[in-house]
Amino acid sequence: MNQELVTVLKNISNFLLLHATRGPQRSLAPGGGADCGRACRCTEPFVPIARESHPLYSKIRTGQVPNCAVPCFQPYFTQDEKTFASFWIGLWSILCFLSTSTTVATFLIDMERFRYPERPIIFLSACYLFVSLGYIVRLVAGHASVACNQEYRHVHYETTGPALCTTVFLLLYFFGMASSIWWVILSLTWFLAAGLKWGNEAIAGYSQYFHLAAWLIPSVKAIAVLALSSVDGDPVAGVCYVGNQNLGNLRGFVLAPLVVYLLTGTLFLLAGFVSLFRIRSVIKQGGTKTDKLERLMIRIGIFTVLYTVPATLVVACYVYEQHYRESWEEAQNCSCPGDPRKPRPDYAVFMLKYFMCLVVGITSGVWIWSGKTLDSWRRFTGKWCRGRKPSMGTEAGSALTRRGKRSKLLDDAEKREEHCNYRHVVSV
């Protein structure tokens, strides 16, 4: 009897141990569901890694399944959705490139016009110029050439190469983070000008520190990502970034810095607005017109909305992605076949994220949309035309001078000949 009891207990313990090691046996669809007796396994279109010679063997896990990689293209979307995503990202990246290049060119032809505290807008726009260039490189090279390991048919994991992937990562990450820091600097300079009554020259005296912060901090972060081999492929956009396959990297290198930059810049901006409203009230009580100040406040307010709203939505999209990504992967690998309640990412959220990552570069041109910009270009084209006309006039003038000298020499020769003839006649 004792032996039979020991045998039963041993069988129960073996059963429990077996099911604990096999993982969940039920559908992970929301709302529960009937137990179909299926263990989690790497199912298509995910890519199983079976060979020990594979560089990622025993290093990655997708949907609670080890040695399972995300395919080159997003497995949750249809082919039409994937095609539209490429068109969508390409369209806004080209528009962003055109808008930011116009803004930067306007600054280059008339630098004196853009002084502190508004000059950081130009550097912010320049950062988005390079961000859009990163998406354009992906558009030209192709999705698979940038984001995928074409030998194994899955996205890049934990990599610092190839060169094309690293280049796109640096363009997107380094300049994307630098643009966020320039936003903080812009808010700080507005606060110094409006709240603390600093002048243009006083703020410009600290410009070297602004540049040090704006370029050094993203450099340190980008070097850290490369040193940790944390660059990976994005199966939706076809670019290389950080945190596409590792939630810890997404939270540490992307989400947390963006939240800090957004909150810091917003606090400085609100403090500056409060100061501007106080100045406006004092000026009005003195009987002085405040039209110019009000126009300045309106422009600052418009630009603030055009930056903070997209930046907030980008953060919200990242929060949504990092919160639900594991459940999407688990549902793909662990749910019962044909389960209609299997969770799936919202396609619109991803399209909104990429749009908001680029729209700030487009709207940064709002600051130069004025008659002064037309005057700057008119003066520049006028100088260019006048610079070419003197050269043409000089060539024409020199030709006329040569002709004049030649004709004068001929006239002198004719006069000398006539004079000699005259003297000859007189002598005769």
RODO-2510 file (C-alpha; in nm, 4 decimals, decimal comma):
residues 428
     n   res          X          Y          Z
     1     m     0,0000     0,0000     0,0000
     2     n     0,2802     0,2371     0,0885
     3     q     0,4582     0,1533    -0,2350
     4     e     0,1423     0,2287    -0,4379
     5     l     0,1015     0,5656    -0,2596
     6     v     0,4635     0,6576    -0,3327
     7     t     0,4163     0,5646    -0,6986
     8     v     0,1020     0,7820    -0,7307
     9     l     0,2737     1,0801    -0,5685
    10     k     0,5747     1,0367    -0,7969
    11     n     0,3501     1,0310    -1,1055
    12     i     0,1708     1,3471    -0,9912
    13     s     0,4985     1,5282    -0,9306
    14     n     0,6288     1,4215    -1,2725
    15     f     0,3068     1,5450    -1,4363
    16     l     0,3262     1,8824    -1,2653
    17     l     0,6961     1,9182    -1,3460
    18     l     0,6351     1,8304    -1,7109
    19     h     0,3576     2,0897    -1,7521
    20     a     0,5548     2,3552    -1,5651
    21     t     0,8471     2,3181    -1,8042
    22     r     0,6275     2,3074    -2,1154
    23     g     0,4721     2,6451    -2,0398
    24     p     0,1115     2,7551    -2,0887
    25     q    -0,1262     2,5113    -2,2558
    26     r    -0,4194     2,7462    -2,3058
    27     s    -0,5189     3,0168    -2,5438
    28     l    -0,3846     3,3580    -2,4495
    29     a    -0,6554     3,5435    -2,6348
    30     p    -0,8286     3,8102    -2,4312
    31     g    -1,1273     3,6937    -2,2423
    32     g    -0,9912     3,3441    -2,1865
    33     g    -1,1061     3,0671    -2,4169
    34     a    -1,1219     2,6902    -2,4247
    35     d    -0,8046     2,4925    -2,3576
    36     c    -0,6888     2,3454    -2,6902
    37     g    -0,3971     2,1616    -2,5320
    38     r    -0,1384     2,3454    -2,7404
    39     a     0,2073     2,4307    -2,6115
    40     c     0,3832     2,7519    -2,7120
    41     r     0,6043     2,7018    -3,0147
    42     c     0,7625     2,9125    -3,2880
    43     t     0,4935     2,9245    -3,5553
    44     e     0,4980     3,0813    -3,8985
    45     p     0,5643     3,3493    -3,9999
    46     f     0,8115     3,3659    -3,7069
    47     v     1,1493     3,2131    -3,7939
    48     p     1,2708     2,9188    -3,5794
    49     i     1,6450     2,8967    -3,5105
    50     a     1,7408     2,5305    -3,5002
    51     r     2,1112     2,5267    -3,5834
    52     e     2,3617     2,5826    -3,3056
    53     s     2,5908     2,7561    -3,5533
    54     h     2,3405     3,0391    -3,5885
    55     p     2,4816     3,3565    -3,4226
    56     l     2,1563     3,4092    -3,2282
    57     y     2,1161     3,0525    -3,1031
    58     s     2,0099     3,0519    -2,7342
    59     k     2,0231     3,4344    -2,7285
    60     i     1,6737     3,5466    -2,8279
    61     r     1,3182     3,4688    -2,7250
    62     t     0,9919     3,5668    -2,8926
    63     g     0,6521     3,5073    -2,7348
    64     q     0,7965     3,2946    -2,4499
    65     v     0,9606     3,0673    -2,7067
    66     p     1,3419     3,0523    -2,7162
    67     n     1,5248     3,0497    -3,0490
    68     c     1,2369     3,2175    -3,2293
    69     a     1,2996     3,5301    -3,4421
    70     v     1,0705     3,7969    -3,5851
    71     p     1,0511     3,7771    -3,9663
    72     c     1,1793     4,0472    -4,1961
    73     f     0,8328     4,1966    -4,2457
    74     q     0,5743     4,2582    -3,9747
    75     p     0,3757     3,9313    -3,9363
    76     y     0,0582     4,0939    -3,8038
    77     f    -0,0266     4,3117    -4,1063
    78     t    -0,1593     4,2262    -4,4508
    79     q     0,0353     4,2801    -4,7713
    80     d    -0,1734     4,5870    -4,8571
    81     e    -0,0979     4,7352    -4,5156
    82     k     0,2741     4,6717    -4,5604
    83     t     0,2705     4,8382    -4,9038
    84     f     0,0829     5,1401    -4,7711
    85     a     0,3268     5,1682    -4,4779
    86     s     0,6190     5,2019    -4,7218
    87     f     0,4308     5,4656    -4,9211
    88     w     0,3243     5,6510    -4,6064
    89     i     0,6731     5,6698    -4,4559
    90     g     0,8305     5,7612    -4,7905
    91     l     0,5789     6,0413    -4,8539
    92     w     0,6279     6,2158    -4,5207
    93     s     1,0035     6,1697    -4,5204
    94     i     1,0306     6,3457    -4,8585
    95     l     0,8006     6,6298    -4,7473
    96     c     1,0016     6,6654    -4,4262
    97     f     1,3258     6,6781    -4,6232
    98     l     1,1926     6,9519    -4,8534
    99     s     1,0563     7,1631    -4,5662
   100     t     1,3647     7,1372    -4,3456
   101     s     1,6072     7,1965    -4,6320
   102     t     1,4166     7,5167    -4,7161
   103     t     1,4358     7,6304    -4,3538
   104     v     1,8086     7,5601    -4,3285
   105     a     1,8778     7,7282    -4,6643
   106     t     1,6875     8,0388    -4,5527
   107     f     1,9014     8,0519    -4,2395
   108     l     2,2238     8,0176    -4,4398
   109     i     2,1427     8,3113    -4,6681
   110     d     2,0316     8,5393    -4,3827
   111     m     2,1934     8,4327    -4,0544
   112     e     2,1583     8,7719    -3,8884
   113     r     1,7806     8,7444    -3,9014
   114     f     1,7647     8,4340    -3,6799
   115     r     1,9096     8,5280    -3,3429
   116     y     1,8569     8,3797    -3,0009
   117     p     1,6134     8,2884    -2,8566
   118     e     1,4630     8,1588    -3,1855
   119     r     1,7841     8,0237    -3,3420
   120     p     1,7437     7,6739    -3,1834
   121     i     1,4458     7,6277    -3,4184
   122     i     1,6932     7,6250    -3,7072
   123     f     1,9098     7,3575    -3,5449
   124     l     1,5994     7,1561    -3,4576
   125     s     1,4961     7,1756    -3,8221
   126     a     1,8465     7,0707    -3,9328
   127     c     1,8192     6,7620    -3,7094
   128     y     1,4922     6,6626    -3,8736
   129     l     1,6589     6,7128    -4,2117
   130     f     1,8963     6,4263    -4,1273
   131     v     1,6175     6,2174    -3,9706
   132     s     1,4203     6,2391    -4,2952
   133     l     1,7400     6,1516    -4,4825
   134     g     1,7596     5,8280    -4,2812
   135     y     1,4110     5,7265    -4,3969
   136     i     1,4969     5,8271    -4,7539
   137     v     1,8035     5,5990    -4,7429
   138     r     1,5701     5,3146    -4,6439
   139     l     1,3341     5,4151    -4,9252
   140     v     1,6146     5,3983    -5,1824
   141     a     1,7973     5,0902    -5,0496
   142     g     1,4860     4,8901    -4,9657
   143     h     1,3296     4,7375    -4,6566
   144     a     1,5201     4,4083    -4,6608
   145     s     1,8593     4,5652    -4,7364
   146     v     1,8464     4,7844    -4,4249
   147     a     1,6512     4,6027    -4,1538
   148     c     1,6924     4,2343    -4,2349
   149     n     1,9448     3,9565    -4,2161
   150     q     1,8791     3,8258    -4,5647
   151     e     2,0671     3,5003    -4,5054
   152     y     1,8318     3,3898    -4,2263
   153     r     1,5186     3,5848    -4,3349
   154     h     1,4652     3,7684    -4,0063
   155     v     1,5270     4,1202    -3,8781
   156     h     1,8606     4,2250    -3,7362
   157     y     1,9128     4,1443    -3,3674
   158     e     2,1749     4,2794    -3,1260
   159     t     2,3973     4,4150    -3,3975
   160     t     2,6317     4,7020    -3,4829
   161     g     2,6229     4,6366    -3,8556
   162     p     2,6124     4,6030    -4,1497
   163     a     2,7188     4,9548    -4,2470
   164     l     2,3852     5,0480    -4,4062
   165     c     2,1935     4,9456    -4,0942
   166     t     2,4321     5,1385    -3,8686
   167     t     2,4147     5,4493    -4,0888
   168     v     2,0351     5,4558    -4,0783
   169     f     2,0415     5,4008    -3,7022
   170     l     2,2772     5,6955    -3,6471
   171     l     2,0726     5,9251    -3,8704
   172     l     1,7489     5,8389    -3,6907
   173     y     1,8650     5,8001    -3,3322
   174     f     2,1443     6,0557    -3,2984
   175     f     1,9656     6,3394    -3,4783
   176     g     1,6273     6,2417    -3,3349
   177     m     1,7562     6,2737    -2,9796
   178     a     1,9485     6,5908    -3,0694
   179     s     1,6258     6,7469    -3,1983
   180     s     1,4579     6,6765    -2,8630
   181     i     1,7444     6,8457    -2,6784
   182     w     1,7240     7,1471    -2,9106
   183     w     1,3574     7,1655    -2,8171
   184     v     1,4592     7,1873    -2,4502
   185     i     1,7169     7,4551    -2,5363
   186     l     1,4559     7,6500    -2,7337
   187     s     1,2213     7,6454    -2,4353
   188     l     1,5069     7,7492    -2,2057
   189     t     1,6055     8,0456    -2,4257
   190     w     1,2444     8,1619    -2,4429
   191     f     1,2289     8,1471    -2,0646
   192     l     1,5556     8,3433    -2,0316
   193     a     1,4306     8,6075    -2,2749
   194     a     1,0749     8,6414    -2,1461
   195     g     1,1057     8,5465    -1,7807
   196     l     1,4507     8,6710    -1,6833
   197     k     1,4690     8,9579    -1,9383
   198     w     1,7913     8,8350    -2,0977
   199     g     1,8945     9,0030    -2,4215
   200     n     1,9971     8,8353    -2,7477
   201     e     2,3684     8,8847    -2,6858
   202     a     2,3491     8,7525    -2,3303
   203     i     2,1792     8,4327    -2,4462
   204     a     2,4145     8,3975    -2,7431
   205     g     2,7079     8,4084    -2,4998
   206     y     2,6056     8,0615    -2,3790
   207     s     2,5593     7,9173    -2,7288
   208     q     2,8713     7,6995    -2,6995
   209     y     2,7191     7,5263    -2,3964
   210     f     2,3935     7,4749    -2,5858
   211     h     2,5810     7,3069    -2,8699
   212     l     2,7857     7,0991    -2,6261
   213     a     2,4712     6,9600    -2,4628
   214     a     2,2787     6,9130    -2,7875
   215     w     2,5522     6,7124    -2,9596
   216     l     2,7378     6,5466    -2,6726
   217     i     2,4437     6,3795    -2,4963
   218     p     2,3102     6,2055    -2,8109
   219     s     2,6667     6,1069    -2,9004
   220     v     2,7151     5,9326    -2,5649
   221     k     2,3833     5,7516    -2,5978
   222     a     2,4487     5,6439    -2,9573
   223     i     2,7956     5,5157    -2,8635
   224     a     2,6445     5,3244    -2,5699
   225     v     2,3878     5,1602    -2,7982
   226     l     2,6586     5,0571    -3,0437
   227     a     2,8891     4,9369    -2,7677
   228     l     2,6122     4,7183    -2,6246
   229     s     2,5218     4,5898    -2,9733
   230     s     2,1622     4,6979    -2,9167
   231     v     2,0735     4,8023    -3,2727
   232     d     1,7924     4,5957    -3,4235
   233     g     1,5600     4,5981    -3,7216
   234     d     1,2109     4,7436    -3,7418
   235     p     0,9832     4,5006    -3,9332
   236     v     0,7263     4,7737    -4,0018
   237     a     0,9332     5,0685    -4,1264
   238     g     1,2298     4,8684    -4,2518
   239     v     1,4855     5,0778    -4,0617
   240     c     1,7415     5,0059    -3,7915
   241     y     1,6854     5,1580    -3,4490
   242     v     1,7100     5,0566    -3,0847
   243     g     1,4360     4,8807    -2,8890
   244     n     1,2524     4,7214    -3,1803
   245     q     1,3057     4,3726    -3,0373
   246     n     1,4212     4,4419    -2,6811
   247     l     1,1766     4,6117    -2,4468
   248     g     1,4481     4,7021    -2,1957
   249     n     1,6376     4,8955    -2,4620
   250     l     1,3177     5,0618    -2,5785
   251     r     1,2394     5,1860    -2,2293
   252     g     1,5948     5,2867    -2,1402
   253     f     1,7302     5,4382    -2,4617
   254     v     1,4134     5,5745    -2,6243
   255     l     1,1080     5,6129    -2,4041
   256     a     1,2670     5,7477    -2,0842
   257     p     1,4800     6,0177    -2,2582
   258     l     1,1859     6,1352    -2,4690
   259     v     0,9661     6,1730    -2,1607
   260     v     1,2378     6,3665    -1,9744
   261     y     1,3029     6,6013    -2,2674
   262     l     0,9330     6,6634    -2,3270
   263     l     0,8536     6,7419    -1,9634
   264     t     1,1593     6,9647    -1,9173
   265     g     1,0917     7,1663    -2,2314
   266     t     0,7242     7,2046    -2,1485
   267     l     0,8032     7,3392    -1,7992
   268     f     1,0421     7,6021    -1,9384
   269     l     0,7906     7,6992    -2,2033
   270     l     0,5037     7,7394    -1,9580
   271     a     0,7219     7,9562    -1,7347
   272     g     0,8094     8,1729    -2,0347
   273     f     0,4441     8,2098    -2,1311
   274     v     0,3501     8,3191    -1,7803
   275     s     0,6213     8,5864    -1,7970
   276     l     0,5031     8,7047    -2,1409
   277     f     0,1469     8,7444    -2,0126
   278     r     0,2741     8,9510    -1,7202
   279     i     0,4750     9,1741    -1,9546
   280     r     0,1708     9,2164    -2,1760
   281     s    -0,0431     9,3239    -1,8792
   282     v     0,2169     9,5783    -1,7644
   283     i     0,2521     9,7237    -2,1143
   284     k    -0,1242     9,7525    -2,1556
   285     q    -0,1600     9,9320    -1,8244
   286     g     0,0963    10,1845    -1,9451
   287     g    -0,1170    10,2583    -2,2507
   288     t     0,1344    10,1189    -2,5004
   289     k     0,0267     9,9012    -2,7915
   290     t     0,1072     9,5320    -2,7595
   291     d     0,0455     9,4216    -3,1186
   292     k     0,4016     9,3014    -3,1834
   293     l     0,4186     9,1185    -2,8499
   294     e     0,0841     8,9499    -2,9148
   295     r     0,1945     8,8368    -3,2601
   296     l     0,5115     8,6935    -3,1054
   297     m     0,3081     8,5092    -2,8422
   298     i     0,0780     8,3671    -3,1098
   299     r     0,3724     8,2411    -3,3145
   300     i     0,5334     8,0836    -3,0084
   301     g     0,2013     7,9269    -2,9126
   302     i     0,1475     7,7795    -3,2592
   303     f     0,4969     7,6354    -3,2733
   304     t     0,4563     7,4946    -2,9210
   305     v     0,1405     7,3100    -3,0191
   306     l     0,2991     7,1908    -3,3434
   307     y     0,5853     7,0336    -3,1445
   308     t     0,4374     6,9187    -2,8134
   309     v     0,1359     6,7425    -2,9659
   310     p     0,3414     6,5227    -3,2054
   311     a     0,6069     6,4577    -2,9385
   312     t     0,3402     6,3539    -2,6870
   313     l     0,1739     6,1242    -2,9395
   314     v     0,5082     5,9606    -3,0250
   315     v     0,5629     5,8879    -2,6547
   316     a     0,2085     5,7500    -2,6281
   317     c     0,2674     5,5199    -2,9271
   318     y     0,5884     5,3875    -2,7699
   319     v     0,4072     5,3281    -2,4400
   320     y     0,1350     5,1365    -2,6254
   321     e     0,3927     4,9274    -2,8099
   322     q     0,6058     4,8383    -2,5079
   323     h     0,2971     4,7484    -2,3050
   324     y     0,1354     4,5101    -2,5561
   325     r     0,4247     4,3716    -2,7635
   326     e     0,4752     4,0599    -2,5502
   327     s     0,1049     3,9751    -2,5600
   328     w     0,1029     4,0008    -2,9412
   329     e     0,3989     3,7637    -2,9657
   330     e     0,2541     3,5200    -2,7137
   331     a    -0,0790     3,5180    -2,8948
   332     q     0,1007     3,4339    -3,2204
   333     n     0,2922     3,1423    -3,0674
   334     c     0,0595     3,0162    -2,7943
   335     s    -0,3034     3,0668    -2,8967
   336     c    -0,5225     2,8048    -3,0594
   337     p    -0,5311     2,8006    -3,4399
   338     g    -0,8059     3,0156    -3,5874
   339     d    -0,8842     3,1883    -3,2600
   340     p    -1,0722     3,5066    -3,3617
   341     r    -0,9960     3,6774    -3,0307
   342     k    -0,6188     3,6669    -3,0783
   343     p    -0,4786     4,0151    -2,9915
   344     r    -0,3306     4,2085    -3,2815
   345     p    -0,1498     4,5448    -3,2916
   346     d    -0,3449     4,8449    -3,4098
   347     y    -0,2158     4,9361    -3,7547
   348     a    -0,3249     5,3001    -3,7196
   349     v    -0,1082     5,3479    -3,4091
   350     f     0,2070     5,2522    -3,5987
   351     m     0,1203     5,4781    -3,8930
   352     l     0,0523     5,7621    -3,6473
   353     k     0,3910     5,7073    -3,4811
   354     y     0,5905     5,7373    -3,8028
   355     f     0,3877     6,0373    -3,9159
   356     m     0,4433     6,2200    -3,5879
   357     c     0,8153     6,1388    -3,5977
   358     l     0,8403     6,3417    -3,9206
   359     v     0,5683     6,6051    -3,9001
   360     v     0,7678     6,8261    -3,6615
   361     g     1,0265     6,8727    -3,9341
   362     i     0,7514     6,9859    -4,1701
   363     t     0,5920     7,2237    -3,9218
   364     s     0,9257     7,3729    -3,8146
   365     g     0,9089     7,5705    -4,1371
   366     v     0,6139     7,7625    -3,9915
   367     w     0,8607     7,9946    -3,8219
   368     i     0,9991     8,1180    -4,1548
   369     w     0,6616     8,1510    -4,3299
   370     s     0,6573     8,5295    -4,3495
   371     g     0,7265     8,8201    -4,5797
   372     k     1,0764     8,8498    -4,4340
   373     t     1,1658     8,5155    -4,5892
   374     l     1,0610     8,6391    -4,9324
   375     d     1,2662     8,9540    -4,8781
   376     s     1,5700     8,7449    -4,7778
   377     w     1,5479     8,5343    -5,0917
   378     r     1,4836     8,8420    -5,3045
   379     r     1,7968     9,0091    -5,1685
   380     f     1,9980     8,6902    -5,2127
   381     t     1,8907     8,6384    -5,5727
   382     g     1,9488     9,0079    -5,6378
   383     k     2,3043     8,9874    -5,5033
   384     w     2,3659     8,6735    -5,7052
   385     c     2,2403     8,8353    -6,0239
   386     r     2,4356     9,1538    -5,9582
   387     g     2,7393     8,9436    -5,8805
   388     r     2,7199     8,7871    -6,2246
   389     k     2,6288     9,0980    -6,4206
   390     p     2,9518     9,2888    -6,3403
   391     s     3,1568     9,0003    -6,4708
   392     m     2,9602     9,0003    -6,7934
   393     g     2,9746     9,3780    -6,8068
   394     t     3,3457     9,3724    -6,7417
   395     e     3,4037     9,1336    -7,0275
   396     a     3,1875     9,3429    -7,2568
   397     g     3,3544     9,6631    -7,1366
   398     s     3,6995     9,5221    -7,1935
   399     a     3,6000     9,4165    -7,5428
   400     l     3,4675     9,7656    -7,6142
   401     t     3,7844     9,9156    -7,4721
   402     r     3,9969     9,6990    -7,6980
   403     r     3,7849     9,7980    -7,9947
   404     g     3,8107    10,1645    -7,8972
   405     k     4,1851    10,1477    -7,8658
   406     r     4,2124     9,9703    -8,1975
   407     s     3,9964    10,2264    -8,3764
   408     k     4,1867    10,5104    -8,2065
   409     l     4,5153    10,3688    -8,3298
   410     l     4,3703    10,3420    -8,6792
   411     d     4,2445    10,6999    -8,6607
   412     d     4,5852    10,8192    -8,5423
   413     a     4,7534    10,6308    -8,8219
   414     e     4,5168    10,7800    -9,0768
   415     k     4,5715    11,1287    -8,9335
   416     r     4,9491    11,0853    -8,9442
   417     e     4,9245    10,9641    -9,3012
   418     e     4,7067    11,2593    -9,3972
   419     h     4,9457    11,4966    -9,2194
   420     c     5,2430    11,3501    -9,4042
   421     n     5,0588    11,3787    -9,7333
   422     y     4,9662    11,7367    -9,6528
   423     r     5,3270    11,8280    -9,5722
   424     h     5,4394    11,6569    -9,8886
   425     v     5,1934    11,8599   -10,0945
   426     v     5,2974    12,1857    -9,9259
   427     s     5,6628    12,1147    -9,9866
   428     v     5,5973    12,0495   -10,3515
***
